[in-house]
């Protein structure tokens, strides 16, 4: 059966098989009578196993509601279910009328190229809707499960971020689920989808992921929420957040090594538009060293004193650090630099930095757009 190709007479045939449609088709087997049909029994057991993996417990109830979104449907008098399905393809409700025992499983797509910084926001919106329309209690919030279907191009940082409040289900998990069930299933729809994701998984094998960029995307969202009064600047190879003269930047550097790995660094910087003498920089570094003992002073010879952003101290982030550990570092460093700024009575540079940043960006754009004259 694993050699069956996509066939046009499949009920859900598409040029590219739709995961949402297949998922809806698979979950519906939970409510199908499967007496005396071993293939249908296997499909039902596969769907049951899938839900049990998400719940982390056995599925014993038969009180199951399955709702599928119709993206082309719109009504001003939308129901509670319609409002939820406006943001997700499928909603599964178990034991809806049993307070304390009811469960809501909410499925969302996850795309690396459209990385959502609003996982907590989605979760909050759903909880609010459930409290308003379903009278969800505080002690029932853990019964709400958000499941994200990921692309193959997702970093370990994003996985950790998503899995803090929801469940990530990728093609590898689907393939494992299917491998354990396929020998008992005789169904062309199942075979079509199995073949498709199996082929996609082979195609994407070895695809590289920009781990650094994904880290900065996650940190950007985290810093914006944790330190609301800070301005955050992010690009492909750094993220910086600032409020006063001394601020923090996290950036990556390619290591000159056989393994071709990159290192991330936390850099303490000083925004100053005056030329600073060596003795002044060394004095500031000495003060910072007392507060940041694990940081290393940047050598004065490596400092461009004509630059408005003067690097002072540097700390290497362990390549194996978890996102949780990096967030803790961000918290600790930010709190310390804030105290240092207060101690030095530093000015607020946010508006000034905006002008500086825009001017710097325009100059860079101008230089990159200039025509290079050929020498003859």
VEXDREN-2710 file (C-alpha; in Angstrom, 1 decimal):
% VEXDREN-2710
k/r/px/py/pz
1/UNK/0.0/0.0/0.0
2/UNK/2.9/2.4/0.6
3/UNK/3.4/2.5/-3.2
4/UNK/-0.1/3.8/-3.9
5/UNK/0.2/7.2/-5.7
6/UNK/-2.1/10.2/-5.4
7/UNK/-5.3/9.4/-7.4
8/UNK/-7.8/11.8/-8.7
9/UNK/-10.8/9.7/-7.5
10/UNK/-9.8/10.2/-3.9
11/UNK/-12.5/12.2/-2.1
12/UNK/-10.0/14.7/-0.8
13/UNK/-7.6/14.7/-3.8
14/UNK/-5.7/17.9/-4.3
15/UNK/-2.6/18.9/-6.3
16/UNK/-1.0/19.2/-2.9
17/UNK/-2.7/17.2/-0.2
18/UNK/-4.2/19.5/2.4
19/UNK/-3.1/18.7/6.0
20/UNK/-6.2/20.3/7.5
21/UNK/-8.6/18.3/5.3
22/UNK/-6.7/15.0/6.0
23/UNK/-6.7/15.8/9.7
24/UNK/-10.5/16.4/9.7
25/UNK/-11.0/13.2/7.8
26/UNK/-8.8/11.2/10.2
27/UNK/-10.4/12.6/13.4
28/UNK/-13.9/11.9/12.1
29/UNK/-13.1/8.2/12.4
30/UNK/-13.6/8.7/16.1
31/UNK/-17.3/9.0/15.5
32/UNK/-17.6/6.2/12.8
33/UNK/-19.1/2.8/13.4
34/UNK/-16.4/0.3/12.6
35/UNK/-18.1/-3.0/13.3
36/UNK/-16.7/-6.0/11.2
37/UNK/-14.3/-3.9/9.2
38/UNK/-10.6/-4.3/10.3
39/UNK/-9.4/-1.4/8.1
40/UNK/-11.9/1.0/9.7
41/UNK/-11.1/-0.2/13.1
42/UNK/-7.4/0.5/12.4
43/UNK/-8.2/4.0/11.2
44/UNK/-10.3/4.7/14.3
45/UNK/-7.5/3.3/16.5
46/UNK/-5.0/5.6/14.7
47/UNK/-7.2/8.7/15.3
48/UNK/-7.7/7.7/18.9
49/UNK/-3.9/7.2/19.4
50/UNK/-3.3/10.7/17.9
51/UNK/-5.7/12.4/20.3
52/UNK/-4.3/10.4/23.3
53/UNK/-0.8/11.6/22.4
54/UNK/-2.1/15.2/22.5
55/UNK/-4.0/14.7/25.8
56/UNK/-1.3/12.6/27.5
57/UNK/-4.0/10.2/28.7
58/UNK/-6.4/7.6/27.4
59/UNK/-9.4/8.6/25.4
60/UNK/-12.4/6.9/27.0
61/UNK/-15.3/9.1/26.1
62/UNK/-17.6/8.9/23.1
63/UNK/-18.9/12.4/23.7
64/UNK/-16.9/14.0/20.9
65/UNK/-17.7/17.1/18.8
66/UNK/-15.7/17.8/15.7
67/UNK/-15.9/21.3/14.1
68/UNK/-14.2/22.2/10.8
69/UNK/-13.7/25.7/9.5
70/UNK/-15.2/27.0/6.3
71/UNK/-12.9/29.9/5.4
72/UNK/-15.3/31.1/2.7
73/UNK/-18.1/31.4/5.2
74/UNK/-18.8/34.7/7.0
75/UNK/-21.8/35.8/9.0
76/UNK/-22.3/38.8/11.3
77/UNK/-24.2/36.6/13.7
78/UNK/-21.4/34.1/14.1
79/UNK/-21.6/31.6/16.9
80/UNK/-18.9/31.0/19.5
81/UNK/-17.7/28.0/17.4
82/UNK/-17.6/30.2/14.3
83/UNK/-15.4/32.8/16.0
84/UNK/-12.9/30.1/17.1
85/UNK/-12.8/28.5/13.6
86/UNK/-12.0/31.9/12.2
87/UNK/-8.5/31.4/13.6
88/UNK/-8.0/27.7/13.3
89/UNK/-9.0/24.9/10.9
90/UNK/-10.3/22.4/13.5
91/UNK/-11.8/22.4/17.0
92/UNK/-12.4/19.1/18.9
93/UNK/-14.5/19.2/22.0
94/UNK/-14.7/16.3/24.5
95/UNK/-17.4/15.9/27.2
96/UNK/-18.7/19.4/26.5
97/UNK/-21.5/19.3/29.1
98/UNK/-19.4/17.8/31.9
99/UNK/-17.8/20.7/33.8
100/UNK/-14.4/19.8/35.1
101/UNK/-14.1/16.9/32.6
102/UNK/-14.5/18.8/29.3
103/UNK/-11.6/19.3/27.0
104/UNK/-11.0/21.6/24.0
105/UNK/-8.3/20.8/21.4
106/UNK/-7.6/23.7/19.1
107/UNK/-5.5/23.1/15.9
108/UNK/-3.4/25.8/14.3
109/UNK/-0.9/25.9/11.4
110/UNK/2.6/26.9/12.2
111/UNK/4.9/28.1/9.4
112/UNK/8.6/28.9/9.9
113/UNK/8.5/31.6/7.3
114/UNK/5.5/33.3/9.0
115/UNK/6.7/32.8/12.5
116/UNK/4.0/33.9/14.9
117/UNK/5.1/36.0/17.8
118/UNK/1.7/35.7/19.4
119/UNK/1.4/32.2/20.8
120/UNK/0.5/33.5/24.2
121/UNK/-2.0/36.0/22.6
122/UNK/-3.8/33.2/20.7
123/UNK/-3.9/31.2/23.9
124/UNK/-5.3/34.1/25.9
125/UNK/-8.0/34.9/23.3
126/UNK/-9.2/31.3/23.2
127/UNK/-9.3/31.1/27.1
128/UNK/-11.4/34.4/27.1
129/UNK/-13.9/33.1/24.6
130/UNK/-14.3/29.8/26.5
131/UNK/-14.8/31.7/29.8
132/UNK/-17.4/33.9/28.2
133/UNK/-19.4/31.4/26.1
134/UNK/-18.6/28.0/27.7
135/UNK/-18.3/29.2/31.4
136/UNK/-14.8/27.8/31.6
137/UNK/-13.5/27.8/35.2
138/UNK/-10.0/28.8/36.3
139/UNK/-9.2/25.2/37.2
140/UNK/-10.1/24.0/33.7
141/UNK/-7.6/26.1/31.8
142/UNK/-5.2/23.1/31.5
143/UNK/-8.0/21.2/29.7
144/UNK/-7.5/23.6/26.7
145/UNK/-4.9/22.2/24.3
146/UNK/-3.5/24.2/21.4
147/UNK/-1.8/22.0/18.8
148/UNK/0.5/23.6/16.2
149/UNK/1.4/21.8/13.0
150/UNK/4.9/22.7/12.1
151/UNK/6.8/22.9/8.9
152/UNK/10.1/21.0/8.8
153/UNK/12.0/24.3/9.0
154/UNK/11.6/25.1/12.6
155/UNK/14.4/25.7/15.1
156/UNK/14.9/24.2/18.5
157/UNK/14.3/27.7/20.0
158/UNK/10.9/27.9/18.3
159/UNK/10.0/24.4/19.4
160/UNK/10.8/25.2/23.0
161/UNK/8.9/28.5/22.8
162/UNK/5.7/26.8/21.3
163/UNK/5.8/23.8/23.7
164/UNK/5.8/26.1/26.8
165/UNK/2.1/26.7/26.3
166/UNK/1.0/24.4/23.5
167/UNK/1.8/21.1/21.6
168/UNK/3.9/20.9/18.5
169/UNK/3.1/18.1/16.0
170/UNK/5.4/17.7/13.0
171/UNK/5.7/15.3/10.1
172/UNK/8.1/13.0/12.0
173/UNK/5.4/12.4/14.6
174/UNK/2.8/11.8/11.8
175/UNK/5.1/9.3/10.1
176/UNK/5.7/7.4/13.3
177/UNK/1.9/7.3/13.9
178/UNK/1.3/6.1/10.4
179/UNK/4.1/3.5/10.4
180/UNK/2.5/1.8/13.3
181/UNK/-0.9/1.6/11.7
182/UNK/-0.4/1.3/7.9
183/UNK/-0.2/-2.5/7.6
184/UNK/-3.7/-2.7/9.0
185/UNK/-5.2/0.0/6.8
186/UNK/-6.6/-0.4/3.3
187/UNK/-7.6/3.1/2.2
188/UNK/-6.4/5.3/-0.7
189/UNK/-6.8/8.6/1.1
190/UNK/-4.6/7.4/3.9
191/UNK/-2.0/6.0/1.4
192/UNK/-2.0/9.3/-0.5
193/UNK/-1.3/11.4/2.5
194/UNK/1.2/9.0/3.9
195/UNK/3.1/9.0/0.6
196/UNK/3.0/12.7/0.3
197/UNK/4.5/13.5/3.8
198/UNK/7.0/10.7/3.4
199/UNK/8.3/12.2/0.2
200/UNK/8.3/15.7/1.7
201/UNK/10.2/14.5/4.6
202/UNK/12.9/13.0/2.3
203/UNK/13.1/16.2/0.3
204/UNK/13.6/18.4/3.3
205/UNK/16.2/16.2/4.9
206/UNK/19.3/18.2/5.5
207/UNK/17.7/21.6/5.0
208/UNK/19.5/24.1/7.1
209/UNK/17.7/26.4/9.6
210/UNK/18.8/29.8/10.6
211/UNK/18.9/29.1/14.4
212/UNK/20.2/32.6/15.2
213/UNK/17.4/34.4/13.4
214/UNK/14.8/32.2/15.1
215/UNK/16.4/33.0/18.5
216/UNK/16.1/36.7/17.8
217/UNK/12.5/36.4/16.6
218/UNK/11.6/34.6/19.9
219/UNK/13.6/37.1/22.0
220/UNK/12.0/40.1/20.2
221/UNK/8.6/38.9/21.3
222/UNK/9.8/38.1/24.8
223/UNK/11.5/41.4/25.4
224/UNK/8.6/43.4/24.0
225/UNK/6.3/41.8/26.6
226/UNK/8.7/41.6/29.5
227/UNK/10.4/45.1/29.1
228/UNK/7.6/47.1/27.5
229/UNK/9.4/50.5/27.8
230/UNK/12.5/49.3/25.9
231/UNK/12.9/49.8/22.1
232/UNK/13.9/46.6/20.3
233/UNK/15.9/46.5/17.0
234/UNK/16.3/43.2/15.3
235/UNK/17.8/41.9/12.0
236/UNK/19.3/38.7/10.7
237/UNK/22.4/38.7/12.8
238/UNK/21.6/40.7/15.9
239/UNK/19.0/41.9/18.3
240/UNK/19.4/44.9/20.6
241/UNK/17.2/46.5/23.2
242/UNK/17.8/49.9/24.8
243/UNK/16.4/52.7/26.9
244/UNK/19.4/54.5/28.3
245/UNK/23.0/55.1/27.3
246/UNK/24.2/51.7/28.3
247/UNK/22.4/48.9/26.5
248/UNK/22.5/45.3/25.4
249/UNK/23.0/43.6/22.1
250/UNK/22.9/39.9/21.3
251/UNK/24.7/39.0/18.0
252/UNK/26.1/36.0/16.2
253/UNK/29.6/35.6/14.8
254/UNK/30.8/32.8/12.5
255/UNK/33.6/30.9/14.1
256/UNK/36.7/30.1/12.1
257/UNK/36.6/26.5/12.8
258/UNK/36.2/23.2/11.1
259/UNK/32.7/22.6/12.4
260/UNK/31.6/26.0/10.9
261/UNK/29.4/26.7/14.0
262/UNK/28.4/30.2/15.1
263/UNK/28.5/31.7/18.5
264/UNK/26.1/34.1/20.1
265/UNK/27.4/36.9/22.3
266/UNK/25.8/39.3/24.7
267/UNK/27.5/42.7/24.2
268/UNK/27.3/45.7/26.6
269/UNK/27.4/48.9/24.6
270/UNK/27.6/52.6/25.3
271/UNK/25.7/55.0/23.1
272/UNK/27.7/58.2/23.0
273/UNK/28.2/60.8/20.2
274/UNK/31.4/62.2/21.7
275/UNK/34.9/60.8/21.1
276/UNK/35.8/58.9/24.3
277/UNK/39.4/58.6/25.6
278/UNK/40.9/55.3/26.5
279/UNK/41.1/56.0/30.2
280/UNK/37.4/56.9/30.3
281/UNK/36.5/53.6/28.6
282/UNK/38.7/51.6/30.9
283/UNK/37.2/53.2/33.9
284/UNK/33.7/52.4/32.7
285/UNK/34.8/48.8/32.0
286/UNK/36.2/48.5/35.5
287/UNK/32.8/49.6/37.0
288/UNK/30.9/47.2/34.7
289/UNK/33.2/44.3/35.6
290/UNK/32.1/44.6/39.2
291/UNK/28.5/44.2/38.1
292/UNK/29.1/41.7/35.3
293/UNK/32.0/39.5/36.6
294/UNK/31.5/36.9/33.9
295/UNK/31.8/39.4/31.1
296/UNK/35.1/40.0/29.3
297/UNK/36.4/43.6/28.6
298/UNK/36.6/44.5/24.9
299/UNK/40.2/45.4/24.0
300/UNK/40.5/49.1/23.5
301/UNK/42.4/48.5/20.2
302/UNK/39.3/46.7/18.9
303/UNK/37.0/49.7/19.7
304/UNK/36.1/52.2/17.0
305/UNK/35.8/55.3/19.1
306/UNK/34.4/57.2/16.2
307/UNK/31.3/54.9/16.3
308/UNK/28.4/56.1/18.4
309/UNK/27.9/52.5/19.7
310/UNK/30.9/51.7/21.8
311/UNK/31.3/48.0/22.7
312/UNK/32.6/47.6/26.3
313/UNK/31.9/44.1/27.6
314/UNK/31.3/40.7/26.0
315/UNK/29.9/37.4/27.1
316/UNK/29.8/34.1/25.1
317/UNK/26.5/32.2/25.1
318/UNK/26.9/28.5/25.3
319/UNK/25.7/26.9/22.0
320/UNK/23.8/24.3/24.0
321/UNK/21.9/26.8/26.1
322/UNK/18.2/26.3/26.2
323/UNK/15.8/29.1/25.3
324/UNK/14.7/29.1/29.0
325/UNK/18.3/29.7/30.1
326/UNK/18.8/32.4/27.5
327/UNK/15.7/34.2/28.7
328/UNK/17.0/34.0/32.3
329/UNK/20.2/35.6/31.1
330/UNK/18.3/38.4/29.3
331/UNK/16.3/39.1/32.5
332/UNK/19.4/39.2/34.7
333/UNK/21.5/41.3/32.3
334/UNK/18.7/43.8/31.6
335/UNK/18.0/44.3/35.3
336/UNK/21.7/44.8/36.0
337/UNK/22.2/47.3/33.1
338/UNK/19.1/49.2/34.2
339/UNK/20.6/49.6/37.7
340/UNK/23.9/50.7/36.2
341/UNK/22.2/53.4/34.1
342/UNK/20.4/54.7/37.2
343/UNK/23.6/54.7/39.2
344/UNK/25.3/56.8/36.4
345/UNK/22.2/59.0/36.0
346/UNK/22.1/58.2/32.3
347/UNK/19.8/59.9/29.8
348/UNK/17.0/58.3/27.9
349/UNK/18.3/57.7/24.3
350/UNK/15.3/56.1/22.6
351/UNK/14.3/59.1/20.5
352/UNK/17.8/60.1/19.8
353/UNK/18.7/56.5/18.8
354/UNK/15.8/56.4/16.3
355/UNK/17.2/59.3/14.4
356/UNK/20.7/57.9/14.5
357/UNK/19.5/54.5/13.4
358/UNK/17.5/55.9/10.4
359/UNK/20.4/58.0/9.3
360/UNK/22.8/55.1/9.6
361/UNK/20.4/52.9/7.6
362/UNK/20.0/55.5/4.8
363/UNK/23.8/55.9/4.5
364/UNK/24.2/52.1/4.2
365/UNK/21.4/52.0/1.6
366/UNK/23.1/54.8/-0.4
367/UNK/26.4/53.1/-0.3
368/UNK/24.9/49.7/-1.5
369/UNK/23.0/51.4/-4.3
370/UNK/26.0/53.3/-5.7
371/UNK/27.2/52.2/-9.1
372/UNK/30.7/50.8/-9.1
373/UNK/32.9/52.2/-11.9
374/UNK/34.9/49.7/-13.8
375/UNK/38.6/50.4/-14.1
376/UNK/40.1/50.0/-17.5
END
